[in-house]
Amino acid sequence: MESSRGPPRVKNKAAASVQISAEQLLREAVDRQEVALQTPTQRFADLEELKEYQGRKRREFEDYVRRNRVRLFNWLQYAAWELEQKEFARARSVFERALDVHPNNTQLWIRYIQAEIKNRNINHARNLLDRAVTRLPRVSSLWYQYLYVMEMLGDIPGTRQVFDRWMKWHPDEQAWSAYIRLEKRYGEFDRAREIFRAFTVVHPEPRTWLKWAKFEEEYGTTDTVREVFQTAIQTIADLMGDDAVDEKLFIAYARYEARLREYARARAIYKFGLDNLPRSKSMALHAQYTTFEKQFGDQEGVEDVVLTKRRRLYEKQVKENPKNYDVWFDFARLEESGGDADRVRETYERAIAQVPPTQEKRHWRRYIFLFLFYAIWEEKEAGDIERARQVYETCLGLIPHKKFTFAKVWVAKAHFEIRQGEPATARKTLGRAIGMCPKDKIFREYINLEQKLYEFERCRTLYEKHVLYNLANCQTWIKWAELERGLDDLDRTRGIFELAISQPVLDMPEVVWKAYIDFEEEEGEYEKTRALYERLLEKADHPKVWISYAQFEINIPEEDGGAEGEEAEEADERPVSDEAKTRARKVFERALKNMKDRELKAERVSLLNAWLAFEKTHGSPEDIEKIQKQMPRKTKKKRKLEDDSWEEYIDYVFPADDQQTKNLSNLLAMANAWKQTGGNIARGGD
């Protein structure tokens, strides 16, 4: 019965003392082969028997090649047997017959040639090699065999002739290198240079030039090495463009100069390479340049490396998107930090050449700042005033002013002319802007300019044009009035305010009213101020107006009593008279009555809160309690919306309204009771 357990475990896993390999097994198999199975050794008794054997074998080989002429193995086996028999003429005949069948078979040619060499038939071998390379000029192995034979025979001129024949076929780089090594072995360095010159024409790759430069560094002079590098860069750039130049050429050239301690030359080579190669193909070059500057440069050199790296990054970005003006800003700032004026101008000129593709203002907003920064740099850093003026003029000439304009450009041009001591030119610039494309900012800047020059008549004229251009701009009216007040022409100031508040198109009329009221109050014209408040309340019956009106009444100085007098003191530095409190309370009472009649509950609450704050500051406890009794209570109510849904809202219930409601309810109840009583009496009389 077999056991159900697994295979037996190996108890001893150590290596055997005698190791048996596959090679040993094969050797033993041959050595121990039985005699009956071994190949029999054939012995010939005389020459006739040998001839008979050779004839039989030849017939067999002939039968083989006749039955299958295209099988190369039959021919090679036939030729090898003839060589064993020392029948060189017959072997040569077999090879020739085979070449008739396979004229382009490289293996056949090599076997034929090696057979001739092995048997020291050198002339036959050379003839065969000549035939082979003529027949198969693209097969390198035949050429190498030919060259080996010629050099071993010591025929160096003949070897050169073979190389020259081969080079006409433009072989690969190894063939050229072999030719150069030949000349180096025999000390023919001038010949090697000529070969390198032809080599670089056929294979103008960077590695070819590097090989030549290395050769010149070993066997030539410094001038010849530099000539090779310079010719390499120029030739590759002319043939395939600047982008095709390999960074390895620049690295090798710069390293060579550094070894000669020509650090200035090496630095110039690095910079030239970085300026002319794209960033994607010069990463290693930049790394080598950084290492070079750290080893042999100073702080300025290291900073220049950083600038070069950033410059190449910006070049790549602007090449990908020339309309990315933010990159141009950074690029220009980078060049400005470098201190090279020509580079800065070139960068700005390239940037402003990227005109926005459409006449939409949003596309021009960033573009315009390029001109502004350019002009400021020309003025402040370069000191070229005429060029800066030309930059401004170019910018103004590009902007389509009929569709949109940029006030900042006009203003910057005017300020520039002021800095140059040309106020007349500045006026012409701003006047031209107002005539072509008026804007509020241009008017403001023009007026500010004339104010600084104390040309107030010009300011008045400009204000007149400004308000005609934009009647709705409240700030223009206010600034105009402030100008006239500053000139102590109060009647003209009031006339401007009156004209302003009469405009129905003001964007913020409350601002003009407040400025007018503040003006009259500051001038001590309290009756005129009250009249303005009353006029304002007719137009805007708002709680804020009432509260401001009440505050005005409190702030009137006591000695004036509401009439014209001296300038009022600060409210917190003087006592408030009872008359002023009374006037303020009357204003609050009028306001509350008005809001109550109009059923504006939220506004009544605002007024009561303001009145309560007033009484806490200026009133007695009784006055405070009186106002507190009028304060409403909050209640939550529901109301139906248009979509038949309900919402909660906060409602205010005022004590006075509640009392009136109760009185009305009592009156209705008494009337109902009287009606009931009167009806009963009438029925009793009947």
C-alpha positions, 0 to 999 in steps of 0.5 A: 500500500502506497503512502499518502505522504508527500515526497521524501525530504532531503536531509543533507542539503550540502553540496556534493564533494564532486561536482558534475558539469555539462561539459564533463558529461559531454567529454566523457560521452566522447571519450567512452564512446564504443569503438564500433560507433566511432568514425572509422579511420580510412587508410590508403595503400597506394596513390591509385586508391587515393585517386579513386577515393578523390574521384568518388568524393568529387562525384558526390560533391558534384551531385550535391551542387548539381541537385541544389546549386543555390545551397551555399553550404554544398559549395563551401563544403566542396571547396573546403574538401578540395583545400584539405586535399591540397588541390588549390586550383580545384578549390579555386575553381569551386569558389569561382563556380560558387561566385557565379551562383552567389556573386553578392554573398559576403560570406562566400567572398570572405571564405574564398579570400581567407583560403588564399591568405591561409595558403599564402597566395597573397596576390590571389588574395589581393586580386580577390579583395579588389574584385570583392570591394568593386562588387560590394562597395558597401560591405565594410568587412571586405574593406577592412579585410583588404586594408588589413592585408595591405598594411600587413604587407607593409604597403602603406601607400597602397593602404592609403589608396584603398582608404581613398577608394573607400572614402569615396563611398562615404562610409560610416564614422568608424571607417573614417576613424580607422583611416585617421588612426592609420595616419596617426600610427605613421606620424602623418598628422597633416594627412590626418587633418585633411582626412578630418576636413573631409570627414566633417563634410560627410558627417557634420555631426557635433561628435565628429568636430569634437573628435577633430578638436581632441586630435588638434588638442593632442597633436596641434596648436592652440590656434588650430584647436580654436579654429576647429571649434569656431569652424564647427559652430559656424558650419553647423549653424549654416547647414542646419540652423542655430538650433542644431548646434550641440551644447557639447561643442560649447562646453568642450570649447569653454573647458579647453579655454578654462584649462588654458586659464583663458577665463574671459574667453570661456565666459564669452563662449558660455554666454554666446551658447546660452544666447543662441541655443534654445532653453530645452537644448542648453540645460547642461550648458547652463549647469556647466556655466554655473559651475564655471562661475562658482569656480573662477568667477566673482559675485557679478559673474554668478549674478550674471548666470542667474540673469541668463537663466531667467532671461532664457526662461522669459524668452521661451515664454514670450515665444510661446505666447507673445501677447503675455504682457505680464511676462514682458513686464518681468522680462523688462524688469530683469533687463533693467536690473542687469544695467545694460541699456541696449538690452532694456531698450530692445526688450521694451521695443519687442514688447510694445511691438506686440499690439493687441489683436482686437480693439477691445479695451480689456485687451489693451489694459496691460499693454498700455503699461509697457509704454508707461514703464518704458517712458519712465525708464527712459526718463529716470534711468537712461536720461533720454528725454526725447526718447521718452517723449517719443514713447508717449507720442507713439503710445497715444498714436496707437490707442484708438481714441474714437472707441476708447482711451486711457486717461492715465496715458494723457495724464502721465504725458502731461506730468512728464512735460511739467517735470521737464519745465514745459507747462505749455506743452502739458496744457496742449496735451490735456487740451488735446485729450479733452478735445478728442476723448474727454473723461472725468479724470482728465478734467480733474488732472487738468484742473489740479495742474492749473490750481498748482499754477494758480491759474484760477480763471483757467480752472473756472473755464475747465469746471464749466466744460467739465459740468457740461460734459458730465452734469451728473458728477456731484464731485465736480460741482462740490470741487468747483464750489470749494474752489470759489469758496477758497477764493472767498467768492461766497455768492458764486459758491452759492450760485454753483450749489443752487445750480447743482441741486437743480440738476435732475440727473445727479448721481448722488444728490444727497452728497451735494445737499450735504455739502451745501448745508455744511457750507452754510452752517460753517459760514454761520448762515443758520437761517439759510441752513434751515431753509435748505433743510426745509427744501431738502425735506420737500424732496427727500423726506427721510429719517436721516435728514430729520435726524441731521436737522435736529443735530443742526438745531442742537449745534447752533451757538446759544448767543446766536439764537438761530441768527447770524453770528460768530463761528460756533464752538464745538458741541462737546465744549459748550452747554446746549441751551433750552431753546436749542433743545426745544427746537430739536424736539420740535424737529423730532415731533414733526418727523414722527408725525410725518412718519406716522401719517405715512405709516412708516414704522421702521422709520419711526423706530429709527427716529425714536432711537435717535430721539432717545439718544438725544434725550440721554445726552441732553434731556432729563429722566422725565424726558427719557421716560417719555420717549421710552414709553413711545418705543414699540414692541416687536411682534411676529406676524405672517403674510401671504405672498404672491405664490400663495406661500407664507412668510414671517416678518417683524412688525412694530406695535406702538403704544399710541397706536395701541391706545387709539385702537383700544379707544376705538374698540371701546367706542364701537362696543358702546355704540353696539350696546346703545344700538341694542338698548335703543332697539329694545325700548323701541319695541317696548313702546310699540 
